[in-house]
């Protein structure tokens, strides 16, 4: 039944599509929902009451848990304001693994601390036995002399860098207007690459219920995964399809991730 949804951007409301998908059929669900901050989306009102926003969120969160395989993972990207109630609800349905901090500066919106990170919740269907591959980040180097910034006491360094921790400060936000397509907050491919490589294998199914400009689908295709993208805005869905047409599957679908030159 899931075959008819594979490798497509489905231009419909995500809750309706998710309810059509069979139980335990997807390996990775990645969701980057609207943040309810009044952003300028084409076909979505990004300013609901708190009650309505959380009620709607619980509806699609429950569906994501239902369709995720026992070995699968669920990642939710949002601001801390909403991830706190998300985590409270998800912890009743799945197993908490990490709160990932994506250290990416944002503009201050009022007289308070400068917002400096987005959060990414990492949940799994099972407490143990889920897919998790070792992915490493590059060693940090001095921008001038290119020397290593961290001293390991003369111990040998892994050639691909240290094991990832849950604070990601090496990924920048998207600045290119070509990739934005009038979308207020597209995500960088590097962020999705890291998540997909860590929690899926070649041929696994990756689903994004808020596909936007199609970054999740594009990265999944590059890495040899199947994908399902759901996007209610026709213009974003069309742009995503154009990106996918121009995307080729990598000949090496398990790249040596962040290998140093």
Secondary structure by P-SEA (a helix, b strand, c coil): cccccccccccccaaaaaaacccccccbbbbbcccccccccccccccccaaaaaaaaaaaaaaaaaacccccbbbbbccaaaaaaaaaaaaaccccccccccccccccccccccccbbbbbbbbcccccccccbbbbcccccccccccccccccccccccccccccccccccccccccccccccbbbbaaaaaaaaaacccccbbbbbccccccaaaaaaaaacccbbbbbccaaaaaaaaaaaaaccccccccccccccc
